[in-house]
Amino acid sequence: MNNTKLLNQLIRKKPSLYLLKNYKIRGKPITFMNDKNPQAHRPWQIAIVDDPHPDKVVRKSRQLGLTEIGVAEMLWFTDVHRNVKAMFVFPRDRQVKDFVKTRMNPAIEDSEYFSSIIDKQFDSIEVKKIRDSFMLFRAPGKEGALGEGADIDYLSLDEYDRLPEGIEYIFQESMKSSRFGYLRRWSTPTLPSVGIDAQFQKSDQRFYMIKCQACNHWQILNVIDNIMQVDPNGIDYASETIKPGTFEFVCAKCRRPLDRTHGEWVAKYPSRTAIRGYHISQLNAVWISADDIKKREMRYTSKQLFYNYVIGEPYVNEGMIITEQDLLGAVRFESPKLHRNEYSFVVAGIDWGVTNWVVLAGLKENGETDILNMWYFRDDPFKPLEAVNQIALTLKPYNPDLIIADEGFGQDRNSYMMTIFPGKVWACRFKTYKGQSQIKDNWNSTQRLITVIKL
C-alpha cells in the first residue's frame, strides 16, 4: 500500500485531519493550532472532535466555536460511513435556518471536495444528502414531531439545557437498531445537577489542564486562583472600564505569569466509561485575556450568567436554594382538622377518577389559608356512585361553602353531588386560551359550570 493511500485512510479515520484538509470557516481553512493567530489557536478542540466514544458530553462556555465543531464532526461521520442518517438539533427553528444558511452552506460551497459529494437534489435547510447518507437539521417545534420516523445513527444536541428535558429519549428506540448509536450533547450549563451538568457529573469528567512552565504545577483554570490584578489603579468602577494590562493569568501555586498556549486533557474519574465528558471554558481561550474576563464579570448583572456563559460552570446563589428546613418552616398543617370552627370560608376540591381525590381548604378571618384535610376513595365497579356517597358523608361535618369538582370524568357524579349540596357544587372545566383576550375565570350559574384557564 503506497504512502498516499495510507495518508488518505488516516485522514478519513481522524475527524480533525479530515477537517483540516476539507473544512473552511468563512472561506479560510479550519485550524486547531496556530502560534501566530491566537483566535485560530484551539488545541483543546482536537480531542473532542476525534473522540469516537458513542456518548459524549461537552459542558462549555460560549464563543468557543464548538457548535461549528459539532456540525463538522457530523459532516465527517456522514461522509466516511455508508448509508447512515445523522441529526443535529438546535433549540429553535430560527437557529437552524441561520446556521445552515450562514455557516453550513458556505462551508460546503467553499470546499471543492464537499461540493462534489453533496447531492443537489436533496439540498435544503433541513436535509443534506452526502453520497448515500443524510444530514438532518431540526428544532423541537411541534410536540412529538421531532422524533417521528427518525431512524438515525447519530444524534447531536446543541444547547442541551435549552431543549426539552430528556429529548434524547425520543430517539432511544430508533437508535438501538443502529450499529453506531452516537450521541453528542453540547451546552453552556445552567444550574448544578441540571441538564448538561447532570450528564457531565455522570461522566469521566475531563478537564483541560495547564502546566506552569516555572514550577511545573498542573492546574484547572479558575477565576479566583488564576487571575491576578497587577495594576492596583487599573479599574474605573464609575465607567466600568479596565485599563489594558490590569489583570493577568498566573499560576495558582507560584503566582508567576501563566502560558495557556498548550494543555492536556485529564479525566477526573478515568474508571467511568459510560459517558465521556469534557469541560472547557473561556479561561482556556488564549485570545481572551484576563482583562476581558474581568470586564465580563464586571458588566454581567447576573453572577449566574457570568459563570454559565464565560466560565462554563453551573451556578446558583446559595441564598436562593430552598432547603427542606425552609419548606418545613412554612408548614402550618400539623394534623387534620375535624371541624371548621375557626374558618370563615371552606372549599372542597374533587378530582374524579378510578381513585377519587378530595382536598379541603379553609380561609381564616385574618386571610390565612390552611389545608384542613384530604382523602381518597376508590370506585366500586358494582356501585358506580358509592364513592360520591362516601365523599358527601365525609364533607357534611365541615359544611363547605363551595365544592368544585372535575367536569371531565364526573358528569353523573356532579349532578348527584348537586342534589346533596344544593347551590354549592360547581363542575370545573379546564381550558387553554391561545391569546390573552380572555384571562378571567368564567362562572356560568345556569349550568353550574366554572371555566378556568389551564395554565
C-alpha positions in Angstrom: 0.0 0.0 0.0 1.5 3.3 -1.0 2.0 6.3 1.3 -0.7 8.4 -0.3 -3.3 5.7 0.3 -2.2 5.2 3.9 -2.4 9.0 4.4 -5.9 9.2 3.0 -7.1 6.3 5.2 -5.6 8.1 8.3 -7.3 11.4 7.2 -10.7 9.7 6.9 -10.2 7.9 10.3 -9.3 11.1 12.2 -12.0 13.8 12.1 -9.5 16.6 12.9 -7.3 15.7 10.0 -10.3 15.3 7.7 -11.5 18.8 8.7 -8.0 20.3 8.3 -8.0 19.1 4.7 -11.6 19.8 3.7 -13.4 22.3 6.0 -13.4 26.0 5.8 -14.8 28.7 8.2 -15.6 32.0 6.5 -13.6 31.0 3.5 -10.5 30.1 5.4 -9.2 26.6 6.3 -10.1 25.5 9.8 -7.1 25.4 12.2 -6.7 23.9 15.7 -3.1 25.1 16.4 -1.7 28.5 15.4 1.1 30.2 17.2 0.8 33.4 15.2 -3.0 33.9 15.4 -4.5 33.4 18.9 -8.0 33.4 17.6 -7.2 30.3 15.5 -5.4 28.5 18.3 -7.8 26.0 19.8 -5.9 22.8 20.5 -8.5 21.6 23.0 -10.9 21.0 20.1 -8.8 18.2 18.7 -9.5 15.6 21.4 -13.2 16.5 21.5 -13.8 16.0 17.8 -11.5 12.9 17.5 -13.1 11.1 20.4 -15.0 8.1 18.9 -16.9 7.4 22.2 -20.6 6.7 21.5 -21.8 9.1 24.2 -20.0 12.4 24.6 -21.0 15.4 26.8 -19.4 18.8 26.4 -20.0 21.3 29.2 -18.7 24.6 27.8 -18.8 28.4 27.9 -19.8 30.5 24.9 -17.7 31.8 22.0 -15.5 28.7 21.7 -16.7 27.6 18.2 -18.0 24.3 19.5 -21.3 24.3 17.6 -19.3 24.6 14.4 -17.1 21.7 15.6 -20.2 19.6 16.4 -21.7 20.1 13.0 -18.3 19.5 11.3 -17.9 16.2 13.2 -21.4 15.2 11.9 -20.4 16.1 8.4 -17.3 13.8 8.7 -19.5 11.0 10.1 -22.0 11.1 7.2 -19.2 11.2 4.6 -17.0 8.3 5.8 -19.8 5.9 6.7 -22.2 4.4 4.1 -26.0 4.7 4.2 -26.3 6.5 7.6 -28.5 9.3 9.0 -27.2 12.0 11.3 -29.3 14.6 13.0 -28.3 17.9 14.6 -30.9 19.6 16.9 -31.0 23.3 17.7 -33.2 24.8 20.4 -35.1 27.0 17.9 -36.1 26.8 14.3 -34.6 30.2 13.6 -31.2 28.9 14.8 -31.5 26.0 12.3 -32.1 28.4 9.4 -29.4 30.9 10.4 -26.7 28.3 11.0 -27.4 26.3 7.8 -27.6 29.5 5.7 -24.6 31.4 7.1 -22.2 28.6 8.2 -23.1 25.2 6.8 -23.9 26.2 3.2 -20.8 28.4 2.9 -18.6 25.7 4.3 -19.9 23.3 1.5 -19.7 25.9 -1.2 -16.1 27.0 -0.3 -14.9 23.4 -0.5 -14.3 21.7 -3.8 -14.5 18.4 -2.1 -17.8 18.9 -0.2 -19.4 20.5 -3.3 -18.5 17.3 -5.2 -20.2 14.9 -2.7 -23.4 16.8 -2.0 -26.5 15.6 -3.9 -28.0 18.9 -5.1 -31.5 17.2 -5.4 -31.6 16.8 -1.6 -30.1 20.1 -0.6 -32.3 22.1 1.7 -32.2 23.8 5.1 -33.3 20.7 6.9 -31.8 17.9 4.7 -28.4 17.4 3.1 -27.5 14.2 1.2 -23.9 13.2 1.1 -23.4 10.2 -1.3 -26.0 7.7 0.1 -26.1 9.3 3.7 -28.2 12.1 5.1 -27.6 15.0 7.5 -30.8 16.3 9.1 -31.1 19.7 10.9 -34.1 20.1 13.2 -35.6 22.1 16.1 -38.1 20.7 18.6 -41.0 22.6 17.1 -44.3 20.8 17.5 -44.6 18.4 20.4 -43.6 14.9 19.4 -42.9 15.7 15.7 -39.1 15.8 16.1 -38.6 12.1 16.6 -41.3 10.6 14.4 -39.8 8.1 11.9 -36.3 9.3 12.8 -34.3 6.1 12.4 -31.0 7.8 12.9 -27.4 6.6 13.6 -26.0 9.8 15.1 -27.7 12.5 17.2 -26.1 15.8 18.2 -27.9 18.1 20.6 -26.9 21.8 20.7 -27.5 23.9 23.8 -28.8 20.9 25.6 -30.1 22.9 28.6 -32.4 24.8 26.4 -34.0 21.8 24.7 -37.0 19.8 26.1 -35.9 17.7 29.1 -34.8 14.2 28.1 -35.1 14.9 24.4 -32.6 12.1 23.5 -35.1 9.5 24.8 -37.4 10.4 21.9 -34.8 8.7 19.7 -33.7 6.0 22.1 -35.6 3.1 20.4 -34.8 4.1 16.8 -31.1 4.4 17.6 -31.0 0.9 19.3 -31.1 -0.6 15.8 -28.1 1.4 14.6 -24.7 -0.1 14.6 -23.4 3.3 15.8 -25.9 5.0 18.1 -23.7 8.0 18.5 -25.0 10.7 21.0 -23.4 14.1 21.4 -24.6 16.8 23.9 -23.2 20.3 23.9 -24.3 23.2 26.1 -23.5 26.1 28.4 -24.7 24.9 31.8 -27.4 26.5 33.9 -28.0 25.1 37.4 -26.0 22.4 39.3 -27.1 18.8 38.6 -29.5 20.0 35.8 -29.2 19.3 32.1 -25.7 19.2 30.7 -24.2 19.4 34.2 -26.2 16.3 35.3 -24.8 14.4 32.4 -21.3 15.7 33.0 -21.4 14.6 36.6 -22.0 11.0 35.5 -19.1 11.1 33.0 -15.4 10.6 33.4 -15.1 14.5 33.7 -12.2 15.6 31.5 -10.7 19.0 32.2 -8.2 20.8 30.1 -5.3 21.3 32.5 -2.4 23.8 32.0 1.1 23.2 33.2 3.1 26.1 34.7 6.4 26.4 32.9 8.0 28.0 36.0 7.1 25.4 38.7 5.6 22.5 36.7 2.3 22.7 38.6 -0.7 21.3 36.7 -4.0 23.2 37.2 -7.6 23.6 36.1 -8.0 27.3 35.5 -10.4 29.3 37.6 -11.2 33.0 38.1 -10.1 33.2 41.8 -6.7 31.4 41.7 -5.5 32.1 38.1 -6.4 35.8 37.5 -4.4 38.4 39.5 -4.6 42.2 39.5 -1.2 43.6 38.7 -2.2 47.2 38.3 -3.9 48.4 41.5 -5.2 51.6 39.8 -6.4 49.9 36.6 -10.1 49.8 37.3 -12.5 52.6 36.9 -15.7 51.4 38.6 -17.7 54.5 37.6 -17.3 53.9 33.9 -16.9 50.1 34.3 -13.7 50.1 32.3 -10.4 48.3 32.9 -7.1 49.6 31.6 -5.2 47.1 29.4 -2.7 45.0 31.5 -4.6 45.4 34.8 -5.0 41.7 35.2 -3.0 38.7 34.0 -3.2 34.9 34.2 -0.9 33.5 36.8 0.0 30.1 38.2 -2.2 29.2 41.2 0.8 27.9 43.0 3.8 30.1 42.3 1.9 33.2 41.1 4.1 33.7 38.1 2.7 34.5 34.6 1.0 31.5 33.1 1.3 30.4 29.5 -2.1 29.0 28.4 -0.9 28.1 24.9 -0.8 24.3 25.5 -2.5 22.0 27.9 -3.6 18.4 28.3 -7.0 16.7 28.8 -7.1 14.8 32.1 -10.0 12.7 33.3 -11.0 13.1 37.0 -12.7 9.7 37.0 -11.0 7.6 34.4 -12.7 4.4 35.5 -16.1 5.8 34.4 -16.6 4.6 30.9 -20.3 5.0 30.1 -20.1 8.7 29.3 -17.1 10.7 28.0 -17.3 14.2 29.5 -15.4 17.4 28.6 -15.4 20.8 30.3 -13.9 23.8 28.5 -14.0 27.5 29.4 -13.2 30.9 28.1 -10.3 30.8 30.6 -8.7 28.3 28.2 -9.1 30.5 25.1 -5.8 32.2 24.6 -7.3 35.1 22.5 -9.4 36.1 25.6 -7.3 38.0 28.1 -7.6 38.2 31.9 -8.7 41.8 31.4 -11.5 40.5 29.1 -12.7 38.0 31.7 -12.8 40.6 34.4 -14.6 43.1 32.1 -17.3 40.4 31.5 -17.5 39.8 35.3 -18.0 43.5 36.0 -20.6 44.0 33.3 -22.8 40.9 33.8 -25.7 41.9 36.1 -26.2 38.2 36.9 -23.4 36.2 38.6 -25.1 33.0 37.3 -24.9 34.2 33.7 -21.2 35.1 34.1 -20.4 31.6 35.4 -22.6 29.9 32.8 -21.6 31.8 29.7 -18.0 32.8 30.5 -16.7 30.1 32.8 -18.8 27.3 31.6 -19.9 26.2 35.0 -23.3 25.8 36.6 -24.1 28.3 39.3 -26.8 29.0 41.8 -26.9 31.7 44.6 -27.0 29.7 47.8 -29.4 32.2 49.3 -31.9 31.2 46.6 -31.8 27.5 47.3 -35.0 26.2 49.0 -34.0 23.6 51.6 -36.1 21.0 53.4 -35.9 23.2 56.5 -37.4 26.1 54.5 -40.3 24.0 53.5 -40.9 22.6 57.0 -40.7 26.1 58.4 -43.6 27.2 56.2 -45.9 24.3 57.1 -48.8 25.1 59.4 -50.8 21.9 58.7 -49.8 19.8 61.7 -52.8 17.4 61.8 -56.1 17.0 60.0 -58.9 19.4 61.2 -62.1 17.6 62.2 -64.2 20.8 62.1 -64.4 24.3 60.6 -64.8 26.3 63.8 -62.0 28.9 63.2 -62.5 29.1 59.4 -64.9 31.6 57.9 -64.9 30.0 54.4 -64.3 26.4 53.5 -63.8 25.0 49.9 -63.6 21.4 48.8 -61.9 20.4 45.5 -62.7 17.0 43.9 -60.7 15.1 41.2 -62.9 12.3 39.9 -61.3 9.1 38.6 -61.0 5.4 39.4 -59.4 6.9 42.5 -61.3 10.0 43.7 -59.3 12.6 45.5 -60.7 15.3 47.8 -58.8 18.3 49.3 -60.4 20.6 51.9 -59.1 24.1 52.4 -60.2 26.8 54.9 -59.9 30.6 55.0 -59.5 32.4 58.3 -60.7 36.0 59.1 -57.1 37.2 59.1 -56.6 35.9 55.5 -54.6 32.8 56.3 -55.4 29.7 54.4 -54.9 26.1 55.5 -55.3 22.6 54.1 -57.8 21.1 56.6 -57.8 17.6 55.4 -57.6 15.3 52.3 -58.9 11.9 51.4 -59.2 9.5 48.5 -61.9 6.9 47.8 -61.7 4.1 45.2 -64.6 3.4 42.9 -66.7 0.3 43.4 -67.3 -1.3 40.0 -70.7 -2.6 41.2 -71.9 0.6 42.8 -70.9 3.5 40.4 -72.0 6.3 42.7 -70.8 4.8 46.0 -67.7 7.0 46.0 -69.9 10.1 45.8 -71.9 9.0 48.9 -68.6 8.4 50.8 -67.3 11.8 49.9 -70.6 13.5 50.8 -70.6 11.8 54.2 -67.0 13.0 54.8 -67.7 16.6 53.8 -71.0 17.2 55.6 -69.5 17.8 59.1 -67.5 20.7 57.6 -70.5 22.2 55.9 -68.4 23.5 52.9 -69.3 26.8 51.4 -68.1 25.8 47.9 -67.4 22.4 46.2 -65.5 22.5 42.9 -65.4 19.1 41.1 -63.7 18.0 37.9 -66.1 18.1 35.0 -64.4 15.7 32.6 -64.9 12.4 34.5 -67.8 13.2 36.6 -71.0 14.4 34.9 -73.3 11.9 36.7 -71.3 12.3 39.9 -71.5 16.1 39.8 -75.3 16.0 39.2 -75.7 13.7 42.2 -73.4 15.9 44.3 -75.6 18.9 43.4 -78.7 17.2 44.9 -76.8 16.5 48.1 -75.3 20.1 48.4 -77.7 22.3 46.5 -76.3 25.7 45.4 -72.7 24.8 46.5 -71.4 22.5 43.8 -69.7 23.7 40.5 -68.3 21.5 37.8 -64.8 22.7 36.7 -63.7 22.8 33.0 -60.1 23.5 32.2 -59.3 25.4 29.0 -56.2 26.8 27.4 -56.6 30.2 25.7 -54.2 31.0 22.8 -54.4 34.7 23.3 -54.7 37.0 26.3 -58.2 38.4 25.4 -59.9 36.1 27.9 -57.9 35.9 31.1 -60.6 35.6 33.9 -62.3 32.5 35.1 -65.9 32.3 33.8 -68.8 31.3 36.2 -72.0 30.0 34.5 -74.6 29.9 37.2 -77.2 28.3 34.9 -75.1 25.3 34.0 -73.3 25.4 37.4 -70.0 25.4 35.4 -66.8 27.2 36.0 -64.3 27.5 33.2 -60.7 28.2 34.3 -57.5 28.9 32.4 -55.4 25.7 32.5 -52.1 27.4 32.8 
